[in-house]
Amino acid sequence: MKEKDLRIDELRIVRMIAETASGSKAAQLLDMPQSNVSRALNALERRLGLEIFIRHPRALILSEFGEQFLRRADILLDKHNDLLDMSGTWKRSLNGMVTLGAPIGIQAFLARYLLPPVLRSAPELTVNILTRNPDEREQKHGTLFDSDCDLLISFFQPQDESLIARPLTRFRMGLFACADYIVQSPLHDVDELAQHRCITLRTLGGIRNSWHCYNAAGESIQVEVNGSSVCDNILPAIELAKQGLGIVYAPFYSVAAELEAGTLQPCLPRERGVNMQAWLIYRQRGVLPHRVQVIMDSIMESAKLHAHRLV
């Protein structure tokens, strides 16, 4: 090995520091002592004779050279991962972990209907379910794909056009409240929402949301509502609605248990809800790891079998 040859571990460290802007956070995510991370970065910069990061009191920021270096390092790391994945695929091994990112509201549906078939048929597979709730920016500009995900379920297509986004399933949205709220403040049509307490989501705009429904005439309309409460994911929003504190706009699959238990009820008939699209997103690679391909194909097939539960 030549003196200035680059090591894959060094490139991983540079990429993780760039993503976190912190040596300590990078060390935690890489499961390494922080001293080793700092030592590796300093040694690499000395060998190159150039600064990759500018040290600020609270953050490590890429230098101009560092930005160019990282761009090329990303290509090398992806090629390296392709080589490793090709080797694993060659052996057709299912051993290993697949990290699946998904919004918290769909995880119970995943665990109940979509994942059991593949986990029963391939017990050597390990699935790591990662909570990945999109934010308001992703609604406007497209979803972000975390570097630690193999697959990502999202309601928005990706910003990065090099990623693959397969239509996973369509799902129906609805308006829900507890029985006492509906008795005291019935909702007859969507244009009355301005008179109601609404529980809004940060994903959909924060305190002011745009809710999409069909009115009594069967016309698809968007209604602007102001939140009496604002939540950054669907679970606390559902709980507030169960406590009689307003109406929540949510997928039917997210409130399936509450509807069955009677703790929530639809404010309007099911057919008044609109259907939305969920996407299964993954990296475009020459060779997709066999274990990822198996999980992806099984989820797609199970989603078709249980589509009636979603719409």
C-alpha positions, 0 to 999 in steps of 0.5 A: 500500500502506498503512503497516500493510499486511501482506506475505506474506513477513513472514507466512511469516517469522513462521510459520517462526520460530514453527515453529522457535522460532529466527530462525537456523533459520527463516532456513536453512529460508527460504534467507534471511540471518538479518539479513534475517529479524531485520530483517523481524520487528523492522520488522513489530513496530514497525509493529504496535506489538506484540510477536509473539515474546518473546525468551528466551536460547535461543528465540523464543516467541510472545506472547499476541498472537503466538498470535492473530496467527499463527492468522490469518496461517496462514489468510491464507497458506493462502488465498494458497497456494490462489490460487497453486495455482489459477493453476497448476492453471488452466494444467494445468502439471506443472512444479514440485516435489512434496515427499513425506514417507515413513518411511525403510523404505518409500522403497526400495519407493517408488523401485523400484515406485511413483514410476518410472511417473509420473516416466517419463511426466511428466519435467518433474515433480520429486519431493522425497522427505523422510524422515519417521519417526513417533515414539511420540507419533504412534502414540498421538495421530495423525501430524503433517503437516509444513508443507513436505510436499505428500503424506505416507505414514504408518502412522497417521491425522493428528491434524488432522481437516481433513487428508485421509487416503486408504487407500494400501495394506495391508502385512504385518508379520513377524518376521525374523532371520539364518539362524544366529540361527534355527538356534541359537534357533528361534522356534516360536510368538510366546509364546516371544518373551520368551526371545529377543533383540528389536530394538525401535523407538522408534516402537512404544514404545521399549525395550518394544514391542507386537508383533502376530502370529497364534499357531499356533492362528490367533488374533491376539495382541499380545506385549510384548517388551523390546529388547536394542537400540532403534532410531529407524528400521527400517534400523539394526534390520534391520542388527542382525538381519542381524548375528545380534543378535536378531529384528526386527519389520518390514514384508516390503517393508522386508526384501525385498532381505535375504530375496532375498539370504538375509541374513534369513529369516522366523522364522514363516510369512508367513501368521502376520504381520498386515496393517497400513494405510498412509495417503496424507495431504494438505491439504484445499484448494479446488484441489489443485495439478495436479502433486500430484494427478498424483503422488497418483493415480499412487502410488495406482494403482501401489500397487494394481498392486504390492499382492501384494508388500506382503501 
